[in-house]
Protein backbone atom coordinates (compact mmCIF):
# COMPACT_ATOMS: atom_id res chain seq x y z
CA UNK A 1 0.00 0.00 0.00
CA UNK A 2 1.99 2.95 -1.31
CA UNK A 3 0.62 6.44 -1.82
CA UNK A 4 0.96 8.66 -4.85
CA UNK A 5 2.11 12.24 -4.14
CA UNK A 6 -1.46 13.47 -4.76
CA UNK A 7 -2.78 11.14 -2.05
CA UNK A 8 -0.03 12.20 0.35
CA UNK A 9 -0.93 15.82 -0.38
CA UNK A 10 -4.56 15.10 0.48
CA UNK A 11 -3.51 13.43 3.74
CA UNK A 12 -1.41 16.41 4.83
CA UNK A 13 -3.74 19.08 3.44
CA UNK A 14 -1.12 20.57 1.13
CA UNK A 15 -0.65 20.65 -2.64
CA UNK A 16 1.23 18.01 -4.60
CA UNK A 17 4.13 20.34 -5.39
CA UNK A 18 4.76 20.74 -1.66
CA UNK A 19 4.97 16.95 -1.23
CA UNK A 20 7.51 16.70 -4.06
CA UNK A 21 9.54 19.53 -2.54
CA UNK A 22 9.52 17.81 0.86
CA UNK A 23 10.72 14.59 -0.77
CA UNK A 24 13.59 16.36 -2.54
CA UNK A 25 14.63 18.83 0.15
CA UNK A 26 13.19 17.82 3.55
CA UNK A 27 13.84 14.08 3.75
CA UNK A 28 10.26 12.89 3.32
CA UNK A 29 10.87 9.16 2.63
CA UNK A 30 9.74 8.04 -0.83
CA UNK A 31 10.54 5.43 -3.45
CA UNK A 32 11.12 6.27 -7.09
CA UNK A 33 9.17 3.95 -9.38
CA UNK A 34 9.63 4.49 -13.11
CA UNK A 35 10.27 8.16 -12.48
CA UNK A 36 7.27 8.63 -10.16
CA UNK A 37 7.35 8.90 -6.37
CA UNK A 38 5.53 6.47 -4.11
CA UNK A 39 5.26 6.98 -0.33
CA UNK A 40 4.74 4.46 2.46
CA UNK A 41 1.82 5.81 4.55
CA UNK A 42 3.55 4.76 7.78
CA UNK A 43 6.63 6.78 6.77
CA UNK A 44 4.40 9.73 5.85
CA UNK A 45 2.63 9.79 9.21
CA UNK A 46 5.88 9.39 11.14
CA UNK A 47 7.56 12.18 9.19
CA UNK A 48 4.58 14.48 9.74
CA UNK A 49 4.39 13.58 13.44
CA UNK A 50 8.06 14.43 13.97
CA UNK A 51 7.41 17.88 12.48
CA UNK A 52 4.10 18.62 14.15
CA UNK A 53 2.14 18.54 10.87
CA UNK A 54 -1.51 17.60 11.29
CA UNK A 55 -2.66 14.60 9.28
CA UNK A 56 -6.09 14.00 7.78
CA UNK A 57 -7.45 10.85 9.52
CA UNK A 58 -8.62 9.60 6.12
CA UNK A 59 -4.98 8.55 5.58
CA UNK A 60 -5.38 5.32 7.50
CA UNK A 61 -8.50 4.39 5.50
CA UNK A 62 -6.79 4.52 2.11
CA UNK A 63 -6.39 1.27 0.15
CA UNK A 64 -6.99 -1.01 3.16
CA UNK A 65 -9.56 -3.80 3.12
CA UNK A 66 -9.26 -4.47 6.85
CA UNK A 67 -12.68 -3.85 8.40
CA UNK A 68 -12.03 -4.93 11.99
CA UNK A 69 -13.09 -2.43 14.69
CA UNK A 70 -10.35 0.07 15.43
CA UNK A 71 -9.11 0.08 19.05
CA UNK A 72 -8.85 3.12 21.24
CA UNK A 73 -5.48 4.26 22.49
CA UNK A 74 -6.51 3.21 26.00
CA UNK A 75 -7.32 -0.32 24.82
CA UNK A 76 -3.94 -0.66 23.09
CA UNK A 77 -2.15 0.66 26.20
CA UNK A 78 -4.01 -1.78 28.42
CA UNK A 79 -2.83 -4.59 26.16
CA UNK A 80 0.79 -3.38 26.13
CA UNK A 81 1.11 -2.08 29.67
CA UNK A 82 2.70 0.92 31.38
CA UNK A 83 6.16 0.23 32.84
CA UNK A 84 8.07 2.39 35.33
CA UNK A 85 11.83 2.51 35.94
CA UNK A 86 12.55 0.60 32.74
CA UNK A 87 16.17 -0.68 32.54
CA UNK A 88 18.71 -0.13 29.76
CA UNK A 89 21.55 2.28 29.00
CA UNK A 90 21.52 2.12 25.18
CA UNK A 91 18.93 1.89 22.41
CA UNK A 92 19.30 -1.84 21.65
CA UNK A 93 19.17 -2.90 25.31
CA UNK A 94 16.11 -0.76 25.97
CA UNK A 95 14.28 -2.13 22.92
CA UNK A 96 15.22 -5.70 23.84
CA UNK A 97 13.70 -5.15 27.27
CA UNK A 98 10.60 -3.56 25.72
CA UNK A 99 10.05 -6.62 23.51
CA UNK A 100 10.50 -8.93 26.51
CA UNK A 101 7.79 -7.01 28.39
CA UNK A 102 5.25 -7.18 25.54
CA UNK A 103 4.09 -10.71 26.39
CA UNK A 104 4.02 -11.79 22.75
CA UNK A 105 2.18 -14.96 21.66
CA UNK A 106 4.44 -18.06 21.51
CA UNK A 107 4.32 -18.17 17.70
CA UNK A 108 6.00 -14.74 17.45
CA UNK A 109 9.80 -14.71 17.80
CA UNK A 110 10.88 -11.88 20.12
CA UNK A 111 14.28 -11.69 18.43
CA UNK A 112 12.57 -11.10 15.08
CA UNK A 113 10.51 -8.25 16.56
CA UNK A 114 13.65 -6.73 18.06
CA UNK A 115 15.50 -6.85 14.75
CA UNK A 116 12.57 -5.25 12.92
CA UNK A 117 12.43 -2.46 15.52
CA UNK A 118 16.18 -1.92 15.22
CA UNK A 119 15.92 -1.90 11.41
CA UNK A 120 13.35 0.89 11.66
CA UNK A 121 15.63 2.87 13.99
CA UNK A 122 18.48 2.44 11.49
CA UNK A 123 16.35 4.23 8.87
CA UNK A 124 16.01 7.29 11.11
CA UNK A 125 15.10 8.19 14.65
CA UNK A 126 11.64 7.46 16.03
CA UNK A 127 12.17 10.19 18.64
CA UNK A 128 9.54 12.93 18.30
CA UNK A 129 11.11 15.46 20.66
CA UNK A 130 10.85 16.43 24.32
CA UNK A 131 12.35 13.13 25.44
CA UNK A 132 9.70 10.94 23.77
CA UNK A 133 10.17 8.23 21.12
CA UNK A 134 7.67 5.99 19.32
CA UNK A 135 9.48 2.77 18.28
CA UNK A 136 7.43 0.54 15.99
CA UNK A 137 7.44 -2.01 13.22
CA UNK A 138 7.55 -0.16 9.90
CA UNK A 139 5.56 -2.84 8.06
CA UNK A 140 2.91 -4.11 10.51
CA UNK A 141 1.87 -7.05 8.32
CA UNK A 142 5.20 -8.70 9.16
CA UNK A 143 3.86 -9.26 12.67
CA UNK A 144 0.87 -11.58 12.97
CA UNK A 145 -0.29 -10.16 16.29
CA UNK A 146 -3.88 -10.97 17.37
CA UNK A 147 -4.45 -7.54 18.94
CA UNK A 148 -2.54 -4.24 18.70
CA UNK A 149 -0.41 -3.25 21.67
CA UNK A 150 1.19 -0.03 22.82
CA UNK A 151 3.78 -0.34 25.55
CA UNK A 152 4.53 2.85 27.52
CA UNK A 153 7.96 2.66 29.17
CA UNK A 154 9.51 5.24 31.49
CA UNK A 155 13.27 4.68 31.29
CA UNK A 156 15.34 4.53 34.46
CA UNK A 157 17.93 6.70 32.71
CA UNK A 158 17.79 8.80 29.52
CA UNK A 159 19.04 7.16 26.31
CA UNK A 160 20.23 8.83 23.11
CA UNK A 161 17.84 8.09 20.22
CA UNK A 162 19.30 10.74 17.91
CA UNK A 163 16.30 13.05 18.37
CA UNK A 164 16.04 16.07 16.09
CA UNK A 165 15.89 18.37 19.13
CA UNK A 166 19.02 16.76 20.60
CA UNK A 167 17.27 15.66 23.80
CA UNK A 168 17.82 12.11 25.11
CA UNK A 169 14.74 9.90 25.33
CA UNK A 170 13.17 8.92 28.63
CA UNK A 171 9.67 7.87 27.52
CA UNK A 172 8.88 5.23 24.89
CA UNK A 173 5.52 4.49 23.29
CA UNK A 174 6.21 1.23 21.42
CA UNK A 175 3.53 0.29 18.87
CA UNK A 176 3.01 -3.27 17.63
CA UNK A 177 -0.08 -3.80 15.46
CA UNK A 178 -1.34 -6.44 13.01
CA UNK A 179 -2.34 -4.13 10.12
CA UNK A 180 -1.27 -0.88 8.51
CA UNK A 181 -4.75 0.54 9.10
CA UNK A 182 -4.55 -0.09 12.85
CA UNK A 183 -1.00 1.21 13.03
CA UNK A 184 -1.89 4.48 11.32
CA UNK A 185 -5.01 4.84 13.44
CA UNK A 186 -3.10 4.37 16.71
CA UNK A 187 -0.16 6.54 15.68
CA UNK A 188 -2.55 9.30 14.63
CA UNK A 189 -4.38 9.13 17.97
CA UNK A 190 -1.13 9.06 19.90
CA UNK A 191 0.17 12.10 18.00
CA UNK A 192 -3.06 13.95 18.78
CA UNK A 193 -2.84 13.08 22.48
CA UNK A 194 0.81 14.10 22.69
CA UNK A 195 -0.14 17.57 21.45
CA UNK A 196 -2.45 17.93 24.45
CA UNK A 197 -0.86 19.67 27.42
CA UNK A 198 -2.81 17.48 29.85
CA UNK A 199 -0.89 14.41 28.71
CA UNK A 200 2.42 16.28 28.52
CA UNK A 201 1.95 17.42 32.11
CA UNK A 202 1.18 13.96 33.49
CA UNK A 203 4.07 12.37 31.57
CA UNK A 204 6.42 14.93 33.09
CA UNK A 205 5.47 13.83 36.59
CA UNK A 206 6.05 10.50 38.31
CA UNK A 207 5.10 7.30 36.47
CA UNK A 208 1.47 6.86 37.52
CA UNK A 209 -0.30 4.33 35.31
CA UNK A 210 -3.81 5.05 36.58
CA UNK A 211 -3.45 8.82 36.22
CA UNK A 212 -2.00 8.46 32.70
CA UNK A 213 -4.85 6.20 31.57
CA UNK A 214 -7.43 8.59 33.05
CA UNK A 215 -5.93 11.55 31.15
CA UNK A 216 -5.75 9.65 27.85
CA UNK A 217 -9.35 8.46 28.29
CA UNK A 218 -10.38 12.07 28.84
CA UNK A 219 -8.51 13.28 25.75
CA UNK A 220 -9.91 10.47 23.60
CA UNK A 221 -13.42 11.57 24.47
CA UNK A 222 -12.56 14.89 22.79
CA UNK A 223 -11.24 13.31 19.59
CA UNK A 224 -14.68 12.74 18.09
CA UNK A 225 -15.31 16.48 18.01
CA UNK A 226 -11.81 17.61 16.98
CA UNK A 227 -9.63 17.07 13.89
CA UNK A 228 -6.71 14.68 14.39
C-alpha positions, 0 to 999 in steps of 0.5 A: 500500500503505497501512496501517490504524491497526490494522495499524500498531499490530500492526507497532509492538506497541502498541494502536490508540489509541496509533497515533491519539494519535501521529498527532494529537500526535507527528507520525506521518505519516498521510493522512485518507481519508473520516475514517479514517487511512491510513499509508504503511509507509515513513513508519511505519518511518522515524518509528519508527526516528527514535524508537528504537521496535522494529518487527515485521519482519512490517511489510515482508511486509504487502500486497506480492506481491513474492516475490523473495529479500530481500538482506542489508544486506551485499549492498546495501552491496556494490552501493552502495559505501562512500565516504570523505571525501565532498565537499559543504557543504550537503544538496543538494550532498551528495545530488547527489554521492551520486547521482553515485556510485551508478552508476545504470543508463543508463535511470534519470535521476540528476536525477530521483533527486536531486529525489525524495531532496530531496522526501523531505527536504522532508517532514522530516529523514532524520537519525536522530541521532548524526550519521547520516542515511538518505536514501531514495526515499519511494516505491521503485516510482518507481525501476525499479532492478534491484537494491537499493543502499545507499551509505555515505558519510562526509562530509568535513565535517559538514552540517546535516540538521535532526536532532532531536538538533541534531547535524550529519550526517557519515555517510549511508546512502542507500537506493535499492530497487526495491520497498517490501518490499525498502526496508522489509526493508533499513531494518529491518535497518539500524535493527537494526544501528545499535542495535548498539554494534559498528557504532557503534564502527566508524563512529566510527573512521576510514572502513575499508570492510573493517572495516565490512563485517566488523562488519555481516556479524557482526551480520547473523548474529545477526539470525536469532536476535533480534527486529528 
